[in-house]
Each structure stands twice: as structure tokens, then as C-alpha cells.
Amino acid sequence: MKIDQFVLEYATPRAGDIDVVGKTLADRELGLGVINPRTDEVEPVELLTAKAEKALEYYRPHQLFLNTDCGFGCFASRSVNEEEVAYKKLCAMVAAARELRRRFS
């Protein structure tokens, strides 16, 4: 496919290993899903950076973007998570991105 960026869900084990995508699509950009919007647990920054570091075995830093798996508002009548939890999860993702920029810039 002639696509510049793939945005894939990798926050849960069912996504499989990044190696499969990394070996085939390392010439593209990757939106790496690292946040599970369906749980109340806020992912630790260290877990998020570890997932990104695994992807960085295949992608250059400017090719990698941290994302949530899906979104926090998947259903029209109710959101997937409470606002406060979603906010904390997004803050963790931002902190991970800052840490990765610090390390790899």
C-alpha cells in the first residue's frame, strides 16, 4: 500500500510483537499505540518508553509517534473512560514522549 504512516494498536498483548511490522514497514512512519483507553490503570512512563524503545530497533526517532489504542470516546452515548483517567493516561504518554526526545534527540 502507498501509505506514509500506519497507526497500530500495541497497548495490549493481543496486538502481537512489533517485530512483524518493524521488519516489513520500517520505511514508513508508525503511530505506536501504547495506551489502553479501556482500562482504569494509568500506564507507567517506563512501560511506555520501553515499548517505544522496542519499536526504535526498527524505526528512526522521527518516524515514531506515540498514540492511544483507538480513542477515549469510542461510543457516542458514553466515553470509554472517565475524564480524569483519560487525562492521566495522556499525561503519562506526553511524559514518555518527552523522555524519549531527551534520550534520542
C-alpha distance (Angstrom), angle and dihedral (degrees) to the residues before:
residue distance angle dihedral
M1 . . .
K2 3.77 . .
I3 3.79 95.6 .
D4 3.80 124.6 138.2
Q5 3.80 98.2 -159.7
F6 3.77 134.3 28.2
V7 3.82 117.8 -160.3
L8 3.78 107.4 -157.8
E9 3.79 135.2 176.9
Y10 3.81 112.6 -118.5
A11 3.81 102.3 150.9
T12 3.80 93.8 100.7
P13 3.82 130.4 50.6
R14 3.82 92.1 -117.7
A15 3.81 88.2 73.8
G16 3.77 90.3 72.6
D17 3.77 127.6 -142.0
I18 3.80 124.0 -31.5
D19 3.82 88.5 -134.2
V20 3.81 91.9 81.8
V21 3.81 93.4 55.9
G22 3.80 94.3 35.2
K23 3.77 93.6 56.6
T24 3.80 93.1 50.0
L25 3.79 107.2 31.4
A26 3.81 105.3 32.3
D27 3.80 90.0 121.0
R28 3.84 90.1 66.5
E29 3.79 135.0 62.9
L30 3.78 118.9 -94.4
G31 3.78 127.7 -147.9
L32 3.79 97.2 -157.8
G33 3.79 114.2 -154.3
V34 3.81 106.1 -139.9
I35 3.82 102.3 154.1
N36 3.81 123.8 73.5
P37 3.82 106.0 -148.3
R38 3.80 92.1 -168.6
T39 3.82 97.2 67.5
D40 3.79 130.8 69.8
E41 3.79 92.1 -140.7
V42 3.80 112.8 104.3
E43 3.78 108.1 -136.6
P44 3.82 113.8 -120.9
V45 3.80 114.7 -112.6
E46 3.82 88.8 -124.3
L47 3.81 91.0 58.8
L48 3.80 91.5 50.0
T49 3.80 93.6 48.8
A50 3.81 90.5 47.1
K51 3.81 90.9 54.8
A52 3.79 90.4 48.8
E53 3.80 92.1 47.4
K54 3.80 89.1 54.4
A55 3.81 89.3 53.2
L56 3.81 89.8 47.0
E57 3.80 87.7 66.2
Y58 3.83 83.9 76.2
Y59 3.80 106.2 20.3
R60 3.77 131.9 57.5
P61 3.81 113.9 -122.5
H62 3.82 93.7 -106.4
Q63 3.83 89.4 56.2
L64 3.80 95.4 56.3
F65 3.82 127.2 84.2
L66 3.80 125.4 177.9
N67 3.80 114.5 -131.8
T68 3.76 141.4 165.7
D69 3.79 119.4 -104.8
C70 3.79 101.5 -103.2
G71 3.80 109.2 -34.6
F72 3.77 142.3 -72.9
G73 3.81 94.6 -107.3
C74 3.80 104.8 52.0
F75 3.78 94.8 142.6
A76 3.78 124.8 57.7
S77 3.81 95.6 -143.1
R78 3.83 97.6 44.1
S79 3.75 136.9 12.6
V80 3.78 121.5 -117.8
N81 3.78 94.2 -119.7
E82 3.78 141.6 16.3
E83 3.80 115.5 -87.4
E84 3.80 93.4 -117.6
V85 3.82 93.0 51.7
A86 3.80 92.2 46.1
Y87 3.80 89.8 50.0
K88 3.83 92.4 51.0
K89 3.80 91.1 47.8
L90 3.80 91.3 51.0
C91 3.82 90.3 47.5
A92 3.81 89.3 53.8
M93 3.80 90.3 50.4
V94 3.82 91.3 50.2
A95 3.82 90.6 48.5
A96 3.81 89.9 51.0
A97 3.80 91.7 49.3
R98 3.81 90.8 50.5
E99 3.79 91.4 49.3
L100 3.80 91.6 49.2
R101 3.81 91.5 48.5
R102 3.78 89.4 50.7
R103 3.81 91.6 51.6
F104 3.80 99.8 40.1
S105 3.82 104.8 32.9
